[in-house]
Amino acid sequence: MGAVALLESLRCETPMNPPDVADGDQVLITGPGGKVWPSDVATPIAAGQEVPMDTLVLISGDSVVLRLMEREAFGPDDSMGFVRIKSSDAGSGARTAEFLSDVSSYMLSYKVGVVTF
């Protein structure tokens, strides 16, 4: 028996880029095996905006660590914090976790369920 997280939505509370940047932040989420969301290169998001995700992430073992990244056209992507989703949260209903950095804040909404075969 294993667990899976359903990533439902991501809300930008405080963006990394200032408001005058046309596309806001260009975000993506990575996990232990690489990028888990979005299917495109990155998703633009601005302050106060919430984007749907509808993405499943397998939780191997006790937990999975996901990292929010801001895509950079040149050079390495910027980390905007991480969250740990625990398999023990399965069946506990809707949950939230905050990706937090020195300059940005994003809220992830998700649920955890059990996978049986």
C-alpha positions as semicolon CSV with decimal commas, in nm:
position;residue;x (nm);y (nm);z (nm)
1;M;0,000;0,000;0,000
2;G;0,128;0,347;-0,092
3;A;0,007;0,703;-0,093
4;V;-0,045;0,965;-0,360
5;A;-0,088;1,341;-0,337
6;L;-0,335;1,523;-0,559
7;L;-0,198;1,873;-0,613
8;E;-0,514;2,079;-0,667
9;S;-0,406;2,443;-0,700
10;L;-0,127;2,693;-0,641
11;R;-0,196;3,048;-0,521
12;C;0,054;3,332;-0,535
13;E;0,044;3,532;-0,212
14;T;0,367;3,729;-0,270
15;P;0,552;3,692;-0,604
16;M;0,930;3,681;-0,639
17;N;0,926;3,930;-0,927
18;P;0,803;4,288;-0,879
19;P;0,453;4,376;-1,010
20;D;0,594;4,561;-1,313
21;V;0,729;4,234;-1,460
22;A;0,481;4,158;-1,739
23;D;0,439;3,781;-1,691
24;G;0,488;3,771;-1,313
25;D;0,673;3,464;-1,187
26;Q;0,729;3,169;-1,420
27;V;0,687;2,874;-1,182
28;L;0,733;2,499;-1,184
29;I;0,739;2,229;-0,914
30;T;1,005;1,960;-0,886
31;G;1,017;1,641;-0,683
32;P;1,263;1,355;-0,630
33;G;1,237;1,243;-0,994
34;G;1,250;1,590;-1,154
35;K;0,972;1,821;-1,267
36;V;0,619;1,719;-1,160
37;W;0,424;2,028;-1,277
38;P;0,334;2,183;-1,521
39;S;0,352;1,980;-1,841
40;D;0,482;2,296;-2,017
41;V;0,815;2,458;-1,935
42;A;0,665;2,683;-1,662
43;T;0,337;2,855;-1,570
44;P;0,306;3,233;-1,534
45;I;0,142;3,351;-1,212
46;A;0,101;3,691;-1,045
47;A;0,009;3,818;-0,698
48;G;-0,338;3,704;-0,590
49;Q;-0,371;3,461;-0,880
50;E;-0,458;3,093;-0,829
51;V;-0,390;2,831;-1,096
52;P;-0,540;2,481;-1,113
53;M;-0,295;2,192;-1,111
54;D;-0,480;1,855;-1,104
55;T;-0,149;1,667;-1,074
56;L;-0,081;1,335;-0,899
57;V;0,248;1,280;-0,716
58;L;0,346;0,940;-0,578
59;I;0,464;0,946;-0,217
60;S;0,736;0,683;-0,177
61;G;0,786;0,598;0,189
62;D;0,685;0,842;0,464
63;S;0,685;1,164;0,262
64;V;0,776;1,348;-0,055
65;V;0,951;1,685;-0,077
66;L;0,837;1,923;-0,350
67;R;1,026;2,239;-0,444
68;L;0,876;2,548;-0,611
69;M;1,109;2,700;-0,868
70;E;1,104;3,027;-1,062
71;R;1,214;2,959;-1,418
72;E;1,501;3,172;-1,541
73;A;1,565;3,226;-1,913
74;F;1,940;3,241;-1,847
75;G;2,123;3,074;-1,562
76;P;1,988;2,841;-1,294
77;D;1,625;2,852;-1,177
78;D;1,554;3,021;-0,841
79;S;1,421;2,816;-0,548
80;M;1,110;2,963;-0,384
81;G;1,086;2,715;-0,099
82;F;0,979;2,357;-0,041
83;V;0,700;2,159;0,121
84;R;0,693;1,808;0,267
85;I;0,377;1,605;0,203
86;K;0,335;1,308;0,437
87;S;0,176;0,977;0,348
88;S;0,023;0,973;0,698
89;D;-0,204;1,260;0,587
90;A;-0,400;1,015;0,366
91;G;-0,773;1,048;0,415
92;S;-0,751;1,373;0,612
93;G;-0,926;1,583;0,346
94;A;-0,817;1,911;0,189
95;R;-0,483;2,045;0,311
96;T;-0,256;2,341;0,241
97;A;0,118;2,395;0,259
98;E;0,323;2,709;0,203
99;F;0,621;2,745;-0,027
100;L;0,811;3,024;0,147
101;S;1,132;3,207;0,057
102;D;1,287;3,535;0,172
103;V;1,096;3,722;-0,099
104;S;0,797;3,509;-0,201
105;S;0,504;3,311;-0,064
106;Y;0,286;3,056;-0,244
107;M;0,005;2,837;-0,106
108;L;-0,038;2,480;-0,234
109;S;-0,378;2,310;-0,193
110;Y;-0,371;1,930;-0,202
111;K;-0,518;1,602;-0,077
112;V;-0,348;1,274;0,009
113;G;-0,499;0,935;-0,062
114;V;-0,404;0,569;-0,030
115;V;-0,324;0,360;-0,336
116;T;-0,409;-0,011;-0,320
117;F;-0,388;-0,281;-0,586
